[in-house]
Amino acid sequence: MTAHTWWLLLILTVAIAALIYLINSRLRIHPFVALILVSVGTGIAAGEPVAKLTGSIEEGAGGTLGDVGVTLALGAMLGRLLSDSGATDAIARALVARAEPRKLPWLVGAAAFVIGVPMFFEVGLIVLLPLIFSVARRLEGQAGTKGSPYVLLGVPAIASLSTLHGMLPPHPGPLTAMTGLHADLGLTLGVGLVCAVPTVILAGPVYARWIAPRLLDVRPDAELVAQFAGAEREPEPAPAASGPGAQARTEASRRTGVPTGLAVAAVLVPVVLMLLRTVAETLMDESSGLGAALVFAGEPLVAMLAGFLFALVVTIARSDRSGEQTRASLTDSLKSIAAILLIIGGGGAFKQVLQDSGIGDAIASAAEGAHVNVILLGWLIALLLSLTTGSATVGIVSATGIVAPLIGDGGGLEASLLVVAIGAGSIGLNYVNHAGFWLVKESFGMDLGQATKTQTAVQTLVSVFGLAMALLLSVFA
């Protein structure tokens, strides 16, 4: 490598260190502002013309938000609609009704897997807490229940929700990585599901069976349990949480008569449309009218819009909520993703500056000379940035920008596996600088050590197993 290449790599190293410092120092600069500042400094240090630098930032931020922003907004509204209507509660309770105790961890994990398709980790957990607490309270003291039933049921939910949040579109992180790496949507969904299922099994029910007997005294505050899982009434949300979904909804767990089948359909409509798009692109002729229609319907924006409209019709028809209440709730759901959208835009700006300044080419040259496995590299960068900044989104968008030059124009199985690996890396080592850690700790009444053995351990297992599955599938790339 030339001296200039080494200089560009040094600039990248300093840029990452500066990003971590700005977010974690006493200044506590918002990640969006930190990303923009680092983008400007990186471009100037790398010698990109100032007149071109502003264009790179605008193109990167605008292009990324153009691809991801509307889809993410529709996903947030879909998740809120299902939560407020009681549809997600209907799904969860239908899966665990009259089940044998030994099957409950598997069924709670399955419920979380379905509910986690359109919902952020924090929102999904808040929605599931009434179910987890009410079932766990039934298990307390029963013969054959080993360890804390709250851990036994909570761990599978955490594993499923975190896996979907980190590894599968249409969640914002994977969708952003997919856009930046030009990965195929349907292939990424298929690969993500193949990686996600064994990951959820091993980090969820299997790990829960091992850790629950070792955390015998984990039990949420009695008042909180009563509030979520009242004896003879429908549960109400907890009063405090953080992150997306911090405003717990007074109607989130109220049954409104939404049939379970329609609730499941509302959740799965976007995923099915996206998968049908892949089938059409693979099996149908380009001139086919049906194929063209399926390809259009499977675009992330169109698929999420279809899912949202389906859920809107179903929930309005089965709910006594007024149109004004529904509109206010949907408006509120957009507030929770504003910060995420800004971070994604800042990450897009950083990625574009890396490419336009020549740093991307330097990364590719260095990786080629060092024979670095790009899937492992993407996972490691996302893991370290997420750990040090406390933001999985920062980890994903920054890692995507750094490794994108290594796969050229993207596409194919390698790009989809890289999306999964980066997403998996972003959720590992989830500790005290992540909002989700504190949500789990406080909800389940854990001390720091117990929360580390559950939330941190589960998400790290998800991260490692997700990487292992991606590396295993890369043999066929």
N, C-alpha and C positions, 0 to 999 in steps of 0.2 A: 504494500500500500504506500501511497505517496504521503509526503509531509502534510499536504493539504487535507487528505482524507483523515489523518490522525487528528488534525486540528478541528475538523468538523465533529469527529467523535467526542473530542474533549468538550466542545461546546454543548453537545447533547447531554453529556454527563453532568455538566454544570447546570444545565437547564432543568434536568430532573431534580437535582439537589435543591435548586432554588424553588421549584414548585413545592417540594415537600416542606421546605423551611417556611415559605409564605403561608401555607395552610396550617402548619402545626406550631409555629412560633407564637409568642405572646400577641403578635399582631392579629392572628386568627383571621386572615384575609379570606373572603369567600372564594371557593374553588374557581368560580367563573372568572372573577377578577384576576386571580393568580394565574390562570391559564392564558388570559389575554396579555398580562404583563410579561410572562415568560415567552409567549409567542413573539411579542415585539422585540424583546431583548435577544432572543435566539436569531431572529431574522437579521437584525443589525449586526450582531457578532459574526454571523456567517457570511456577511457581505451582500445580502440581498438588497437591491436598490430600494430606497425608502418609498419612492413612488409606487413600486410594485408590491411592497410589503403590506400596505393597507388593503390592496386588492386581494392579496392572498388570504388575509384574515377575514375579509368580507365574503370571499368565495367559499372558504372552508366552513365558516359558521353558517352561512346561508344555505349552502348545498347540503350540509348534514342535517340541519333542521328541516329543510324542504323534504328530505327523504323520510325522516323519522318523526318530526314534530306532530303532524296531523294524526298519524297512526297512533302515536303515544297518547294524544289527547282523547281519541276515540276509545282507546283501551281503558283509560282511566274512568271515562264516563260509563263504559260497559260494566266495569267492576263495581262502581258505586251503585248502578242501577240494580244489579243482581244482589248486592249486599242489602240495600235498603228495602228491597221487595221481599226479602226472606227466602229468595230462590236458592242461595248458597246454603242456607240452613236446612232447607228441604233436601238438598243433595246429600249433605253430610249425615243427617239423621236417617235417611233411607238406607244408606250404606251400612250403618252400624245397628239398625233396629234388630232386636232379638238375636244378635250374634253371640256365638260362644266366646267366653272371656279370652281364650288363647288366640282367637282370630282378631280381636279388637285392635291391636297395634297395626296389623296389616290393613284393616278396613279404614282406620283413621288416616293412615298414610295414603290410601287410595282416594279418600275424600279430599285430602289436602292436594293431591295430584290434580284432581279435576278442578277444584276451586282455584288452584294456583295458576291455571292457564291465563285468565285475564287479570289477575290481581298481583299487586306488589306483595313482597314478603310480609311487611308489617300489617297491611290491610287484611291479608289472608289469615294471619295468625289471630288478629282481633275477632274476625268472623268465626274462627274455629274454637276460640276459647270457651264459649258456652258449652259446646259439644264435649270438648276434652274434660272440662271440669265436672259436668254432670255425669258422664260415664265413669270418670275416675272415682268420683264419690261413691258410685254404686259398687266399685271394685274394692274399696277400702275394707279390709278385714275379711274379705272372702278367702276361702281356702284355695290354695294354688296361686295366689297373687304374690309374687316375689318382688320385694322392693317397693318403691314409691309408684303407685299407679299413675301419678301425674307425670313422672318422667317416662314411664312405659308408654304412655299415649302421646306425650308432648314431643318426644324425640322424632317419631315418624312424621309428625306434622312439620316440624322444623326442617327435616331432611327433604321432604317433598317440595315445600314452598321455596326453599333456598335453591334447590336444583333447577326448578322451573324458572325462577327469577334470574338465575345466572346463565343458564345454558340454552334456553329455548326462546325464539321469537314467538309472539310479538312483544316480549318484554323489552324495555328500552336498551339495556346493555347489549344483548345478543343482536338486536335489530340494528343498533349503531355499528357494531363490529361487522355484521353482514354487509351493510352498506359500504363501509370503508374498505372491505376486502373484496367487494364485488362477488360475494358468494351467492349461489343459487338458493332461492327461498325454500323451495320444496325439498331440495337435497339437504339443506341445513336442518329443516324440521325433521326429516327422516333420520338423519344421522344423530341429531340431538335426542330424539326419542330412544334410539338404540343405546345411546350412552346413558341416558337418564334413568331408564328402568332398573338396570342392575345397580346403579349408583344409589338410587333411593332405597332399594331393598337392603343393601349392605350398610348404608349409613343410617337407615331408619329402623325398621323392626328388628333387624339382626343386632345392631349396636344397642338398641333399647333393651333387649333381653339381657345383654351383658352389663349395662351400666345401671339399670334400675335397682338391682339388689345392692349396689354399692352406694346408693344415695337414698337410704331408708327414710331419712327425716325431711325430705323435700315435700312441703305442702304449702300451697298458697295461703294467704291470710284468709281466715274463716269468713270475714265480711265480704271479701272479694269473691270468694267461691259462691257465697249466697247471692251476691249481686248478679253474677254471671249465670248461675245454675240454680235459681230459686226452686224450692221443693215442688210447688204445685203451680208454677207459673212459667211463662216463657222467659228466657234469659234476657238481660239487658247488658249493654256494653260496659266495659270498665271505664272509669272517668279519665284515666291518664295514660298516654302512650306517646311515643315520639316517632319522628320520621313520617313518610307518606302514610296517611291514615291515622295521624295523631288525634284527629277529632273523631272520637268514637261516636257512633251513630245511635240515637235513641231507638231507632227502629231496625237496627241491623239484623237482629235475631228474631224478629217478630214474623210469625207465619201469616201469610196473606192468601193462602189458597192457591199458590202457583204450583201446578202439578210437577212432580219430580222429573218426568220425562221432558217437559218443556224447559225446565230449568237446566237440565243437562244439555239439551239441544242449543240453548242460548249460549252456553259456555263454549260448546264445540263448533258452532257454525264457522267462526273465522279459521280455525285449524283445518276443518274439513275442506273448506274452499281453497286454502293454500295448498293442501295435499292434492286436490283434484287438478290444480294448475300444473303440478309436476307430472301427473299422469297424462294430462293433455299434451304437454310439451314432449313427453317421451314416446307416447303411443299414437298420437294423432297427426295427420298430415297438416302442414302449415296452412293449406287452403281450406281446411275444414271450418265451417261456421261454428259448429259446436265447440271445437277446440279453441277457436279464437274467443268465444264467450267464456269458456272456463279459464283461459289464461287471464282475461280481464277481471273476472270475478275473484281470482286468486291473488291479485295484487294486494299487498298488505293493507293499503288504505281502503280499497273497495271491500276486502274481506272483513276488516274491522267495522266498517260502516254497516255492512249487512248484518253482522252480529249485533251491533248496537241497536239497529232498527228493529230486528227481530225481538230482542229483549225488551225494547221500549213498548212494542205492541203487546207482548205477552204480559208484562208487569202492569201496564196501565189497565188492561182488560180485567186483571185479577186483583187489582188493588183498589183500596178506597182513598188513596192519596190523590190530592188535587194536582192539576197541571202546574200550578204555581209552586207547590212543594217539590214536585219532581224537577222543575227547572232550577229552583234554588239549590237543590242537592247536586245536580249535575254541574252547576256553576262552581259550587264549592269544591267539587272533585278536581277541577282544573287548577285550583290554587295550590293543591298539594304537589303538583308536578312542575310548577313554574321553575323552581330551583333546579330540578333535574334537566329541564329543557335548556336552561342557561348553561349548565355544565357541559351538556352534549354539544351545544354550539361552540363553547370555548375549546372543547377538545377537537372539534372539527377545524377550528382556526389553527390550533397547534399542529395538527396533522398536515394541513396544507402548507404551512410555513416550512415544516421539515422537508416536504417534497420540493417546494419551489426554491429553497435555499441550497439544495444539493446534499443536505444531510441524509436524506433517504437513500441516495445512491451510495453514500459512504457506509451506511449501515449494511446495505446489500453486499458491498465489497468486503467488508469485515467479516460478515457472516459466512460468505462463500469461502473466504480464506481459512476461517476457523472451523468450517464444517459443522456449524451449529444446527441442531434440529429445530426447525422454525416453530413447530408445535410446542416443544418444550420451552423455547425462548419466549414465545408469546404468553404462555402460562406463567412463567417465572416473573416476567415484567409486570403483568397484571397483578399477580400476588403481592409483589413488593410495593407497588404503588398503592394498591388498595390498603395494605397494612399500614403504610406510613402516612397516608393522607386521610384515612378513615372514610374513604368514599369508593365504593365499588365502581361507580360510574366514571370517576376520574381514572381508576385503574384500567377500565375497558377502553375508554376513548383514547387515552395516551398510549397504551400498548398497541392498539390498532394502528395508530399513526406511525409508531416506531417499526412495526414488523411488516406493514403493508408493502414496502418496496421489495421484500424478500420473495413475494409470490407473483411479481409482475402484474399482469392484468387481472389476476384473480380467477375466480370460477373453479369449477371442478371439486372433487372430493377434498383435496388438501385445504382449500379455502374454507369449506364448511367445517372441517375438523378443527381448523385454527379458530373459527368463531367459538366453537364449543370449548376449546382449551382456554382461550382468553377469558370467556365467561366463567369457567370453572376456577381459574386463578383468581378472579376478582372477588370470590366469596370465601376464600380460604383465610385462616387465621383471623376470623372475625372476633375482635376483642373490644376493649373499653372505649375505643375511639369510634365505634360504630353504634348507631342508634338501635339497631336490631338487638345487640347484646343486652342493652339496658331494658328493652321491652321484655325480653325473655326473662331476665333476672328478676325484675320487679313483678311481672305477672305470676311467676311460679314461686315467688317468695324465696329465692335462692341467695346464698352468699356468693362472693366472687369466685371462690373455688368451685362451687357447684355449677355456677353458670359457665365457667371455663370447661368443665367436664361435659357439659351438654351443648350449649350454643356454639362455643368455640370449637370443641372437638367434632361436633356433627358437621359443621360447615367446612372444616378442614378435611374431614373424611370425604365429603362430597367433592371438594376440590381435587383431592388426590385421585379418587376413583374416576372422576370425570376425565382427568388427564390420562389415566391408565387406559380407559376405554378409547379415547381419541388416538393414543399411540398405537393401540392394538389394531384399530381400524385403518390406521395410516399405512399398514402393511399392504393394503389393497389399493392405495392411492397411485 
